[in-house]
Amino acid sequence: MSNGDGDHERFAHYVQKDKIMASALDGTPVVALCGKVWVPGRDPKKYPVCPMCKEIYESMGAGGDKGKGGKGDGK
């Protein structure tokens, strides 16, 4: 798993929606679909989506429980 290094810093990542909410409330780190671990703090709309997260999300199909609404910043 990545811990805030390299290209992961330039992307917004997909994370389970409930994990984003919990992190916002108590500051716990989240784990993106690609494996990146971080505490969200920046506006994800300012960054392109992580290609690895996008590929994983798309391969999950419509029935997956990790959705685009759970996109978190790449901080």
Phi and psi in radians as a Rosetta constraint file:
Dihedral C 1 N 2 CA 2 C 2 CIRCULARHARMONIC -1.494 0.35
Dihedral N 2 CA 2 C 2 N 3 CIRCULARHARMONIC 2.632 0.35
Dihedral C 2 N 3 CA 3 C 3 CIRCULARHARMONIC -2.295 0.35
Dihedral N 3 CA 3 C 3 N 4 CIRCULARHARMONIC 1.049 0.35
Dihedral C 3 N 4 CA 4 C 4 CIRCULARHARMONIC 1.417 0.35
Dihedral N 4 CA 4 C 4 N 5 CIRCULARHARMONIC 0.677 0.35
Dihedral C 4 N 5 CA 5 C 5 CIRCULARHARMONIC -2.160 0.35
Dihedral N 5 CA 5 C 5 N 6 CIRCULARHARMONIC 2.736 0.35
Dihedral C 5 N 6 CA 6 C 6 CIRCULARHARMONIC 1.070 0.35
Dihedral N 6 CA 6 C 6 N 7 CIRCULARHARMONIC -2.505 0.35
Dihedral C 6 N 7 CA 7 C 7 CIRCULARHARMONIC -1.082 0.35
Dihedral N 7 CA 7 C 7 N 8 CIRCULARHARMONIC -0.415 0.35
Dihedral C 7 N 8 CA 8 C 8 CIRCULARHARMONIC -1.027 0.35
Dihedral N 8 CA 8 C 8 N 9 CIRCULARHARMONIC -0.430 0.35
Dihedral C 8 N 9 CA 9 C 9 CIRCULARHARMONIC -1.243 0.35
Dihedral N 9 CA 9 C 9 N 10 CIRCULARHARMONIC -0.343 0.35
Dihedral C 9 N 10 CA 10 C 10 CIRCULARHARMONIC -1.648 0.35
Dihedral N 10 CA 10 C 10 N 11 CIRCULARHARMONIC 0.049 0.35
Dihedral C 10 N 11 CA 11 C 11 CIRCULARHARMONIC -2.172 0.35
Dihedral N 11 CA 11 C 11 N 12 CIRCULARHARMONIC 2.746 0.35
Dihedral C 11 N 12 CA 12 C 12 CIRCULARHARMONIC -1.586 0.35
Dihedral N 12 CA 12 C 12 N 13 CIRCULARHARMONIC 2.488 0.35
Dihedral C 12 N 13 CA 13 C 13 CIRCULARHARMONIC -2.086 0.35
Dihedral N 13 CA 13 C 13 N 14 CIRCULARHARMONIC 2.684 0.35
Dihedral C 13 N 14 CA 14 C 14 CIRCULARHARMONIC -1.528 0.35
Dihedral N 14 CA 14 C 14 N 15 CIRCULARHARMONIC 2.303 0.35
Dihedral C 14 N 15 CA 15 C 15 CIRCULARHARMONIC -2.452 0.35
Dihedral N 15 CA 15 C 15 N 16 CIRCULARHARMONIC 2.647 0.35
Dihedral C 15 N 16 CA 16 C 16 CIRCULARHARMONIC -1.002 0.35
Dihedral N 16 CA 16 C 16 N 17 CIRCULARHARMONIC 2.365 0.35
Dihedral C 16 N 17 CA 17 C 17 CIRCULARHARMONIC -0.981 0.35
Dihedral N 17 CA 17 C 17 N 18 CIRCULARHARMONIC -0.752 0.35
Dihedral C 17 N 18 CA 18 C 18 CIRCULARHARMONIC -1.147 0.35
Dihedral N 18 CA 18 C 18 N 19 CIRCULARHARMONIC -0.515 0.35
Dihedral C 18 N 19 CA 19 C 19 CIRCULARHARMONIC -1.242 0.35
Dihedral N 19 CA 19 C 19 N 20 CIRCULARHARMONIC -0.644 0.35
Dihedral C 19 N 20 CA 20 C 20 CIRCULARHARMONIC -1.101 0.35
Dihedral N 20 CA 20 C 20 N 21 CIRCULARHARMONIC -0.786 0.35
Dihedral C 20 N 21 CA 21 C 21 CIRCULARHARMONIC -1.088 0.35
Dihedral N 21 CA 21 C 21 N 22 CIRCULARHARMONIC -0.783 0.35
Dihedral C 21 N 22 CA 22 C 22 CIRCULARHARMONIC -1.091 0.35
Dihedral N 22 CA 22 C 22 N 23 CIRCULARHARMONIC -0.717 0.35
Dihedral C 22 N 23 CA 23 C 23 CIRCULARHARMONIC -1.108 0.35
Dihedral N 23 CA 23 C 23 N 24 CIRCULARHARMONIC -0.683 0.35
Dihedral C 23 N 24 CA 24 C 24 CIRCULARHARMONIC -1.121 0.35
Dihedral N 24 CA 24 C 24 N 25 CIRCULARHARMONIC -0.585 0.35
Dihedral C 24 N 25 CA 25 C 25 CIRCULARHARMONIC -1.412 0.35
Dihedral N 25 CA 25 C 25 N 26 CIRCULARHARMONIC -0.727 0.35
Dihedral C 25 N 26 CA 26 C 26 CIRCULARHARMONIC -2.139 0.35
Dihedral N 26 CA 26 C 26 N 27 CIRCULARHARMONIC 0.006 0.35
Dihedral C 26 N 27 CA 27 C 27 CIRCULARHARMONIC 1.345 0.35
Dihedral N 27 CA 27 C 27 N 28 CIRCULARHARMONIC 0.290 0.35
Dihedral C 27 N 28 CA 28 C 28 CIRCULARHARMONIC -1.311 0.35
Dihedral N 28 CA 28 C 28 N 29 CIRCULARHARMONIC 2.543 0.35
Dihedral C 28 N 29 CA 29 C 29 CIRCULARHARMONIC -1.141 0.35
Dihedral N 29 CA 29 C 29 N 30 CIRCULARHARMONIC 2.684 0.35
Dihedral C 29 N 30 CA 30 C 30 CIRCULARHARMONIC -2.004 0.35
Dihedral N 30 CA 30 C 30 N 31 CIRCULARHARMONIC 2.824 0.35
Dihedral C 30 N 31 CA 31 C 31 CIRCULARHARMONIC -2.104 0.35
Dihedral N 31 CA 31 C 31 N 32 CIRCULARHARMONIC 2.091 0.35
Dihedral C 31 N 32 CA 32 C 32 CIRCULARHARMONIC -1.320 0.35
Dihedral N 32 CA 32 C 32 N 33 CIRCULARHARMONIC 2.897 0.35
Dihedral C 32 N 33 CA 33 C 33 CIRCULARHARMONIC -0.983 0.35
Dihedral N 33 CA 33 C 33 N 34 CIRCULARHARMONIC -0.590 0.35
Dihedral C 33 N 34 CA 34 C 34 CIRCULARHARMONIC -1.407 0.35
Dihedral N 34 CA 34 C 34 N 35 CIRCULARHARMONIC -0.137 0.35
Dihedral C 34 N 35 CA 35 C 35 CIRCULARHARMONIC 1.823 0.35
Dihedral N 35 CA 35 C 35 N 36 CIRCULARHARMONIC -0.130 0.35
Dihedral C 35 N 36 CA 36 C 36 CIRCULARHARMONIC -1.123 0.35
Dihedral N 36 CA 36 C 36 N 37 CIRCULARHARMONIC 2.379 0.35
Dihedral C 36 N 37 CA 37 C 37 CIRCULARHARMONIC -2.028 0.35
Dihedral N 37 CA 37 C 37 N 38 CIRCULARHARMONIC 2.231 0.35
Dihedral C 37 N 38 CA 38 C 38 CIRCULARHARMONIC -2.910 0.35
Dihedral N 38 CA 38 C 38 N 39 CIRCULARHARMONIC 2.966 0.35
Dihedral C 38 N 39 CA 39 C 39 CIRCULARHARMONIC -1.815 0.35
Dihedral N 39 CA 39 C 39 N 40 CIRCULARHARMONIC 2.002 0.35
Dihedral C 39 N 40 CA 40 C 40 CIRCULARHARMONIC -1.039 0.35
Dihedral N 40 CA 40 C 40 N 41 CIRCULARHARMONIC 2.503 0.35
Dihedral C 40 N 41 CA 41 C 41 CIRCULARHARMONIC -2.778 0.35
Dihedral N 41 CA 41 C 41 N 42 CIRCULARHARMONIC -0.127 0.35
Dihedral C 41 N 42 CA 42 C 42 CIRCULARHARMONIC -2.018 0.35
Dihedral N 42 CA 42 C 42 N 43 CIRCULARHARMONIC 2.823 0.35
Dihedral C 42 N 43 CA 43 C 43 CIRCULARHARMONIC -1.262 0.35
Dihedral N 43 CA 43 C 43 N 44 CIRCULARHARMONIC 1.983 0.35
Dihedral C 43 N 44 CA 44 C 44 CIRCULARHARMONIC -1.160 0.35
Dihedral N 44 CA 44 C 44 N 45 CIRCULARHARMONIC -0.336 0.35
Dihedral C 44 N 45 CA 45 C 45 CIRCULARHARMONIC -1.208 0.35
Dihedral N 45 CA 45 C 45 N 46 CIRCULARHARMONIC -0.238 0.35
Dihedral C 45 N 46 CA 46 C 46 CIRCULARHARMONIC -1.522 0.35
Dihedral N 46 CA 46 C 46 N 47 CIRCULARHARMONIC -0.027 0.35
Dihedral C 46 N 47 CA 47 C 47 CIRCULARHARMONIC -2.251 0.35
Dihedral N 47 CA 47 C 47 N 48 CIRCULARHARMONIC 2.602 0.35
Dihedral C 47 N 48 CA 48 C 48 CIRCULARHARMONIC -1.231 0.35
Dihedral N 48 CA 48 C 48 N 49 CIRCULARHARMONIC 2.702 0.35
Dihedral C 48 N 49 CA 49 C 49 CIRCULARHARMONIC -1.261 0.35
Dihedral N 49 CA 49 C 49 N 50 CIRCULARHARMONIC 2.413 0.35
Dihedral C 49 N 50 CA 50 C 50 CIRCULARHARMONIC -1.002 0.35
Dihedral N 50 CA 50 C 50 N 51 CIRCULARHARMONIC 2.170 0.35
Dihedral C 50 N 51 CA 51 C 51 CIRCULARHARMONIC -1.032 0.35
Dihedral N 51 CA 51 C 51 N 52 CIRCULARHARMONIC -0.645 0.35
Dihedral C 51 N 52 CA 52 C 52 CIRCULARHARMONIC -1.201 0.35
Dihedral N 52 CA 52 C 52 N 53 CIRCULARHARMONIC -0.758 0.35
Dihedral C 52 N 53 CA 53 C 53 CIRCULARHARMONIC -1.069 0.35
Dihedral N 53 CA 53 C 53 N 54 CIRCULARHARMONIC -0.760 0.35
Dihedral C 53 N 54 CA 54 C 54 CIRCULARHARMONIC -1.076 0.35
Dihedral N 54 CA 54 C 54 N 55 CIRCULARHARMONIC -0.768 0.35
Dihedral C 54 N 55 CA 55 C 55 CIRCULARHARMONIC -1.098 0.35
Dihedral N 55 CA 55 C 55 N 56 CIRCULARHARMONIC -0.761 0.35
Dihedral C 55 N 56 CA 56 C 56 CIRCULARHARMONIC -1.139 0.35
Dihedral N 56 CA 56 C 56 N 57 CIRCULARHARMONIC -0.792 0.35
Dihedral C 56 N 57 CA 57 C 57 CIRCULARHARMONIC -1.022 0.35
Dihedral N 57 CA 57 C 57 N 58 CIRCULARHARMONIC -0.820 0.35
Dihedral C 57 N 58 CA 58 C 58 CIRCULARHARMONIC -1.143 0.35
Dihedral N 58 CA 58 C 58 N 59 CIRCULARHARMONIC -0.569 0.35
Dihedral C 58 N 59 CA 59 C 59 CIRCULARHARMONIC -1.300 0.35
Dihedral N 59 CA 59 C 59 N 60 CIRCULARHARMONIC -0.319 0.35
Dihedral C 59 N 60 CA 60 C 60 CIRCULARHARMONIC -1.284 0.35
Dihedral N 60 CA 60 C 60 N 61 CIRCULARHARMONIC -0.440 0.35
Dihedral C 60 N 61 CA 61 C 61 CIRCULARHARMONIC 1.337 0.35
Dihedral N 61 CA 61 C 61 N 62 CIRCULARHARMONIC -3.099 0.35
Dihedral C 61 N 62 CA 62 C 62 CIRCULARHARMONIC -1.201 0.35
Dihedral N 62 CA 62 C 62 N 63 CIRCULARHARMONIC -0.332 0.35
Dihedral C 62 N 63 CA 63 C 63 CIRCULARHARMONIC -1.507 0.35
Dihedral N 63 CA 63 C 63 N 64 CIRCULARHARMONIC -0.056 0.35
Dihedral C 63 N 64 CA 64 C 64 CIRCULARHARMONIC -1.193 0.35
Dihedral N 64 CA 64 C 64 N 65 CIRCULARHARMONIC 2.693 0.35
Dihedral C 64 N 65 CA 65 C 65 CIRCULARHARMONIC -1.701 0.35
Dihedral N 65 CA 65 C 65 N 66 CIRCULARHARMONIC 0.112 0.35
Dihedral C 65 N 66 CA 66 C 66 CIRCULARHARMONIC -1.906 0.35
Dihedral N 66 CA 66 C 66 N 67 CIRCULARHARMONIC 2.034 0.35
Dihedral C 66 N 67 CA 67 C 67 CIRCULARHARMONIC -2.099 0.35
Dihedral N 67 CA 67 C 67 N 68 CIRCULARHARMONIC 3.001 0.35
Dihedral C 67 N 68 CA 68 C 68 CIRCULARHARMONIC -1.052 0.35
Dihedral N 68 CA 68 C 68 N 69 CIRCULARHARMONIC -0.483 0.35
Dihedral C 68 N 69 CA 69 C 69 CIRCULARHARMONIC -1.121 0.35
Dihedral N 69 CA 69 C 69 N 70 CIRCULARHARMONIC -0.288 0.35
Dihedral C 69 N 70 CA 70 C 70 CIRCULARHARMONIC -1.705 0.35
Dihedral N 70 CA 70 C 70 N 71 CIRCULARHARMONIC 0.383 0.35
Dihedral C 70 N 71 CA 71 C 71 CIRCULARHARMONIC -1.222 0.35
Dihedral N 71 CA 71 C 71 N 72 CIRCULARHARMONIC 2.267 0.35
Dihedral C 71 N 72 CA 72 C 72 CIRCULARHARMONIC -2.040 0.35
Dihedral N 72 CA 72 C 72 N 73 CIRCULARHARMONIC 2.845 0.35
Dihedral C 72 N 73 CA 73 C 73 CIRCULARHARMONIC -1.209 0.35
Dihedral N 73 CA 73 C 73 N 74 CIRCULARHARMONIC 2.905 0.35
Dihedral C 73 N 74 CA 74 C 74 CIRCULARHARMONIC -1.642 0.35
Dihedral N 74 CA 74 C 74 N 75 CIRCULARHARMONIC 0.351 0.35
